[in-house]
Amino acid sequence: MNKLPYLKPNDKIAIVATARKISAEELAFAIKILKAWGLQPVLGKNIYAIENQFAGSDAQRAEDLQWAINDDSIKAILIARGGYGTVRIVDAVDFTKLKTTPKFIIGYSDVTVLHSHIHTHIGAPTLHATMPINFDKNTEAVESLRKCLFGENISYQFETHSLNKTGKAKGVLVGGNLSLLYALSGTASDIDTRGKILFLEDLDEYLYHIDRMMLNLKRSGKLANLKALVIGGFTDMKDNTVPFGKTAEQIILDAVKEYNYPVCFNFPAGHIDRNLALCFGKEVSLKINNTNCSLSF
């Protein structure tokens, strides 16, 4: 896609909930920030609906996302929070309009379902970034989202890691939450990673689960032909009484040890407060050496 759907002052940005329920109190701070950026936040009509743990029924959540995609006055779509539930509605939503009228869909974690589905079927860019529920956690994460939305140049510098495989790469960035990519494997939302730079992050998983999911990516060919691999936060990992014997980072490195592309760990994105925004579907430049690392787009 040649033109990215950057925002300008007075543009409308929708907030919809595709998964877990959310309250007006939880959205208040994010709405204040968006208005300070000169944007007009508009809420989906069902955003405060409740059905058990979900933000309303599947039909209500799909309706709000479809409205935000179809409404030409809406220039970007913020997903209110993660949790679980987006996979329940993805097949009920028609994303076709994003081909002719692209608009950023923004979020992480459960929103990986949308990132992967849109990249596979539409090719439109999306933003892996902090969500309204987290806007009060880290000012740098929120500012990185603002820069991405308004088309400012992005160049992240981050610390090296002892397990990194050094090198340089350019390629289209894709990925998201490892557990979600694993869950989407073999479905209509499965992602094509060939010739891409793949980003992965995860939260609250047993180490043997990480091993199983990385082997799935490897056996399905998703790791063989990457330009590079970028690993974000693997936060709050768990182990069994009998230790697995490797960290999450060591498990990941073992899965890609036979490949020649660069690999970097501890990129500041994922289920961490400093969750820096990434533009999926856009070409990025990655540099990894023994003293510092950078990613720019």
C-alpha positions as CSV (number, residue, x, y, z in Angstrom):
1,M,0.0,0.0,0.0
2,N,1.6,3.3,-1.1
3,K,-0.3,5.7,1.2
4,L,-0.6,5.2,4.9
5,P,-3.7,6.5,6.5
6,Y,-2.1,9.2,8.7
7,L,-4.3,11.5,10.8
8,K,-4.6,15.2,10.9
9,P,-6.2,17.5,13.5
10,N,-10.0,17.3,13.9
11,D,-10.1,13.8,12.5
12,K,-12.5,11.3,14.1
13,I,-11.1,8.2,15.8
14,A,-13.4,5.4,16.8
15,I,-13.1,3.4,20.0
16,V,-14.7,0.0,19.9
17,A,-14.4,-3.1,22.1
18,T,-14.0,-6.4,20.3
19,A,-13.2,-8.6,23.4
20,R,-13.4,-7.9,27.1
21,K,-15.9,-5.5,28.6
22,I,-14.9,-2.0,29.5
23,S,-16.3,0.9,31.6
24,A,-16.6,4.7,31.0
25,E,-14.2,5.2,33.9
26,E,-11.6,3.0,32.3
27,L,-11.9,5.0,29.0
28,A,-11.9,8.5,30.5
29,F,-8.2,9.2,30.5
30,A,-7.6,7.9,27.0
31,I,-10.5,10.1,25.7
32,K,-8.9,13.1,27.4
33,I,-5.5,12.3,25.7
34,L,-7.1,11.9,22.2
35,K,-8.8,15.2,22.5
36,A,-5.5,16.9,23.6
37,W,-4.1,15.6,20.3
38,G,-6.8,17.4,18.4
39,L,-8.8,14.3,17.6
40,Q,-12.5,13.7,18.0
41,P,-13.0,10.3,19.8
42,V,-16.3,8.6,18.8
43,L,-17.5,5.6,20.7
44,G,-19.2,2.5,19.3
45,K,-22.8,2.4,20.3
46,N,-22.4,-0.9,22.1
47,I,-19.1,-0.2,23.8
48,Y,-20.4,-0.4,27.3
49,A,-22.6,-3.5,26.7
50,I,-21.9,-6.5,28.9
51,E,-22.4,-10.2,28.3
52,N,-20.5,-12.1,30.9
53,Q,-16.8,-11.2,30.4
54,F,-17.4,-9.7,26.9
55,A,-18.2,-6.2,25.8
56,G,-21.7,-7.3,24.7
57,S,-22.7,-10.2,22.4
58,D,-20.6,-11.3,19.5
59,A,-23.2,-9.6,17.2
60,Q,-22.9,-6.3,19.1
61,R,-19.1,-6.3,19.0
62,A,-19.0,-7.1,15.3
63,E,-21.6,-4.4,14.6
64,D,-19.4,-1.7,16.3
65,L,-16.3,-2.8,14.4
66,Q,-18.2,-3.0,11.1
67,W,-19.6,0.5,11.7
68,A,-16.1,1.9,12.4
69,I,-14.7,0.3,9.2
70,N,-17.6,1.5,7.0
71,D,-18.1,5.0,8.2
72,D,-16.0,7.3,6.0
73,S,-15.9,10.0,8.7
74,I,-13.9,7.7,11.0
75,K,-10.2,7.9,10.1
76,A,-8.7,5.3,12.6
77,I,-10.0,2.6,15.0
78,L,-8.8,2.1,18.5
79,I,-9.6,-1.2,20.1
80,A,-10.5,-0.4,23.7
81,R,-8.7,-3.4,25.4
82,G,-7.7,-7.0,24.8
83,G,-8.6,-10.0,26.8
84,Y,-10.4,-12.6,24.7
85,G,-13.1,-12.5,22.1
86,T,-11.9,-10.9,18.9
87,V,-11.6,-14.4,17.2
88,R,-15.3,-14.9,17.9
89,I,-16.3,-12.0,15.6
90,V,-13.6,-11.8,12.9
91,D,-15.5,-13.9,10.4
92,A,-18.6,-11.8,10.8
93,V,-16.9,-8.6,9.8
94,D,-16.3,-7.5,6.2
95,F,-12.9,-5.8,6.0
96,T,-13.1,-5.1,2.2
97,K,-13.5,-1.4,2.5
98,L,-10.0,-1.1,4.0
99,K,-8.7,-1.9,0.6
100,T,-10.0,1.4,-0.9
101,T,-10.3,3.4,2.3
102,P,-7.5,2.3,4.6
103,K,-7.6,3.3,8.3
104,F,-5.3,2.1,11.1
105,I,-6.8,-0.5,13.4
106,I,-4.9,-0.2,16.6
107,G,-4.2,-2.5,19.5
108,Y,-2.1,-5.5,20.7
109,S,-2.6,-8.9,22.4
110,D,-6.1,-10.2,21.4
111,V,-6.0,-7.6,18.5
112,T,-3.4,-9.9,16.9
113,V,-6.5,-11.6,15.3
114,L,-7.2,-8.4,13.4
115,H,-3.6,-7.7,12.5
116,S,-3.1,-11.1,11.0
117,H,-6.5,-11.3,9.3
118,I,-6.2,-7.8,7.7
119,H,-2.6,-8.4,6.6
120,T,-3.6,-11.8,5.0
121,H,-6.7,-10.6,3.2
122,I,-6.5,-6.9,2.8
123,G,-2.8,-5.9,3.0
124,A,-3.7,-2.7,4.8
125,P,-1.4,-1.4,7.5
126,T,-2.3,-1.8,11.2
127,L,-0.7,-0.5,14.4
128,H,0.5,-2.8,17.2
129,A,0.3,-0.3,20.0
130,T,-1.0,0.5,23.5
131,M,-4.8,0.6,23.9
132,P,-7.1,3.0,25.9
133,I,-7.2,0.7,28.9
134,N,-3.4,1.3,29.2
135,F,-3.0,4.9,28.3
136,D,-2.2,5.8,31.9
137,K,0.7,3.3,32.2
138,N,3.5,4.9,30.2
139,T,3.8,8.2,28.5
140,E,6.5,7.0,26.0
141,A,4.2,4.2,24.8
142,V,1.3,6.7,24.2
143,E,3.6,9.2,22.5
144,S,4.9,6.5,20.1
145,L,1.3,5.8,19.1
146,R,0.7,9.5,18.5
147,K,3.8,9.7,16.3
148,C,2.6,6.7,14.3
149,L,-0.9,8.1,13.8
150,F,0.3,11.5,12.6
151,G,3.0,10.1,10.3
152,E,6.1,11.3,12.2
153,N,9.4,9.4,11.6
154,I,10.0,6.6,14.0
155,S,13.4,5.4,15.1
156,Y,13.8,3.2,18.2
157,Q,17.1,2.6,19.9
158,F,17.1,-0.3,22.3
159,E,19.6,-2.4,24.3
160,T,21.4,-5.4,23.0
161,H,20.9,-8.8,24.4
162,S,23.4,-11.6,24.9
163,L,21.4,-14.0,22.7
164,N,21.0,-11.7,19.8
165,K,22.1,-12.8,16.3
166,T,23.6,-9.7,14.8
167,G,22.9,-8.3,11.3
168,K,20.8,-5.9,9.3
169,A,17.4,-6.4,7.6
170,K,14.7,-4.6,5.7
171,G,11.2,-6.0,5.3
172,V,7.5,-5.7,6.0
173,L,6.8,-6.1,9.7
174,V,4.1,-8.6,10.8
175,G,3.2,-10.6,13.9
176,G,1.9,-10.0,17.3
177,N,1.0,-12.3,20.2
178,L,2.5,-15.7,19.8
179,S,-0.4,-17.5,21.5
180,L,-2.9,-15.8,19.1
181,L,-0.8,-16.6,16.0
182,Y,-0.6,-20.2,17.2
183,A,-4.4,-20.2,17.6
184,L,-4.9,-18.8,14.1
185,S,-2.7,-21.4,12.5
186,G,-4.6,-23.2,9.7
187,T,-7.5,-20.8,9.8
188,A,-8.6,-18.1,7.3
189,S,-6.7,-15.6,9.5
190,D,-3.4,-17.5,9.3
191,I,-0.4,-15.2,8.5
192,D,2.1,-15.5,5.7
193,T,5.6,-14.7,7.1
194,R,7.7,-15.4,4.0
195,G,10.2,-12.6,3.3
196,K,8.9,-10.6,6.3
197,I,10.3,-9.4,9.6
198,L,8.3,-11.2,12.3
199,F,7.6,-9.7,15.7
200,L,6.5,-11.9,18.6
201,E,5.5,-11.3,22.2
202,D,3.5,-13.1,24.9
203,L,2.3,-13.1,28.5
204,D,1.7,-15.6,31.3
205,E,2.5,-18.8,29.5
206,Y,4.2,-21.9,30.6
207,L,7.6,-22.4,29.1
208,Y,6.7,-25.7,27.6
209,H,3.8,-23.9,25.9
210,I,6.3,-21.5,24.3
211,D,8.3,-24.4,23.1
212,R,5.2,-26.1,21.6
213,M,4.1,-22.9,19.9
214,M,7.5,-22.1,18.4
215,L,7.7,-25.7,17.1
216,N,4.3,-25.1,15.4
217,L,5.6,-22.0,13.7
218,K,8.7,-23.9,12.6
219,R,6.9,-27.0,11.4
220,S,4.4,-24.9,9.5
221,G,7.3,-23.1,7.7
222,K,6.7,-19.7,9.3
223,L,10.3,-19.4,10.6
224,A,12.3,-20.7,7.6
225,N,12.1,-17.7,5.3
226,L,12.1,-14.6,7.5
227,K,14.1,-11.5,6.9
228,A,14.5,-11.2,10.7
229,L,12.9,-12.0,14.0
230,V,12.1,-9.4,16.6
231,I,11.2,-10.6,20.1
232,G,9.3,-8.3,22.5
233,G,8.3,-8.9,26.1
234,F,7.8,-12.5,27.2
235,T,6.3,-11.4,30.5
236,D,5.5,-13.5,33.6
237,M,6.5,-16.8,32.2
238,K,5.7,-19.9,34.3
239,D,7.4,-23.2,34.8
240,N,6.3,-26.6,36.1
241,T,7.6,-28.3,39.3
242,V,10.1,-30.1,37.2
243,P,11.8,-27.2,35.4
244,F,11.7,-27.0,31.6
245,G,15.4,-26.0,31.7
246,K,15.4,-23.0,29.3
247,T,14.1,-19.5,29.4
248,A,11.6,-18.3,26.8
249,E,14.4,-16.5,25.0
250,Q,16.5,-19.7,24.9
251,I,13.5,-21.7,23.6
252,I,12.9,-19.2,20.8
253,L,16.6,-19.1,19.8
254,D,16.7,-22.9,19.7
255,A,13.8,-22.9,17.3
256,V,15.6,-20.6,14.8
257,K,19.2,-21.6,15.4
258,E,19.6,-23.2,11.9
259,Y,18.5,-20.0,10.1
260,N,20.8,-17.2,9.1
261,Y,18.7,-14.1,9.7
262,P,19.1,-11.5,12.5
263,V,17.3,-12.1,15.8
264,C,16.9,-9.6,18.6
265,F,15.4,-10.0,22.0
266,N,13.8,-7.6,24.5
267,F,12.4,-5.2,22.0
268,P,10.2,-2.8,24.1
269,A,6.7,-3.9,23.0
270,G,4.1,-6.3,24.2
271,H,2.6,-6.8,27.6
272,I,4.9,-4.3,29.3
273,D,4.3,-0.7,30.3
274,R,6.7,0.7,27.7
275,N,4.8,-0.8,24.8
276,L,6.2,1.1,21.8
277,A,4.0,1.3,18.7
278,L,4.9,-0.7,15.6
279,C,3.4,-0.3,12.2
280,F,2.5,-3.8,10.8
281,G,2.3,-4.0,7.0
282,K,5.0,-1.4,6.5
283,E,8.6,-1.9,5.6
284,V,11.0,-1.3,8.5
285,S,14.8,-1.2,8.9
286,L,16.4,-3.3,11.6
287,K,20.0,-3.1,12.8
288,I,21.4,-5.4,15.4
289,N,25.0,-5.3,16.6
290,N,26.9,-6.1,19.8
291,T,26.6,-2.6,21.3
292,N,23.1,-1.3,20.3
293,C,20.1,-2.1,18.2
294,S,17.6,0.1,16.2
295,L,14.3,-0.3,14.4
296,S,13.0,2.5,12.2
297,F,10.1,3.1,9.8
